Amino acid sequence: MKKFNPNKNIIIGLLIAILVVAVVSLSAQRRASGGEITPIGTATNETVGFIDRMIATPGRFFSDIVDTVQDLKNAYEENIQLKQQLDNYEQLQLDNQNKTQQIAALKTELGLQATLASFEKTSANVITRSPDTWQDTLIIDKGSNDNIAVNMTVMSQSGVIGRIVQVMPTTSKVELLTATNAARRDLFPVRISSGGNNSFGLLSGYDLPSGLLVVNNVTGGTDFKEGDLVQTSGLGGGAPADLKIGTVVRVEKNPDGLQTNVYVKPAAQLYDISVVTVVERLAGSGE
């Protein structure tokens, strides 16, 4: 068996390399002097070019793959950044919308404050409103430390919404006019103004299907029309007088014909309350 001789192969390889370099050099010299390239030079150049292409093609192929993978990685990272920016943008939009609503509520409350210039009043924020008692009560962030007391009238968005029923040092519970189990809704004696005449009654209930307040025990005239103003009368020592409750929607007689029910649309939006005004007393009076 013939033994493999690496030294011999190395010598042959060197000779071939020297031959190729010599032929390429001679071809370059002939081109520089304007001579024609020999067939051997041409063949050698073709061989060298072929080998160069054979070596360069896989390199370019793998380089293109690396570039493509890098582009995909960059696109993925940019996509993540864009999604984060989109989430942040949507959150900013929501924050701006909430702030716009809060500003609108505060402006409305400032308008209410201007109409209550003759009253002692305290502004407060709604901090708790439980879904299971949504139409009954809410909690505000002012209490006895802020001179809040039980039975004080609470207003929002230009109308009466309820009264204080429980007071803690820093918080208070408000019972709303929409409460179905109000203990003493008759704390709100009302005055109905119609055509220059005044009638009086008691705010006695809330009709959930229609979303209207109910006034009964009406004294005086009962010839009311839609849009007549309903305000607190100040009688009975409960709420101060002249606080707006709402406007008349319709009047109905009980089946026995002895009682008249006046249905009133509340002046305040009773389901969207964020800021309230607690009316303490009429300044300079004994209330």
FENJO-V353386 format. One record per helix or strand of 3 or more residues. SS is the DSSP state (2 for helix, 1 for strand). FROM is the first residue (numbers start at 0). TO is the last residue. If there is no record, write none. Layout:
# FENJO-V353386
[[SS:FROM:TO] [SS:FROM:TO]]
This chain:
# FENJO-V353386
[[2:5:32] [2:38:114] [1:118:127] [2:130:132] [1:136:139] [2:143:145] [1:152:155] [1:158:166] [1:171:175] [2:184:186] [1:188:193] [1:196:206] [1:211:218] [1:228:231] [2:234:236] [1:243:252] [1:259:265] [1:274:281]]
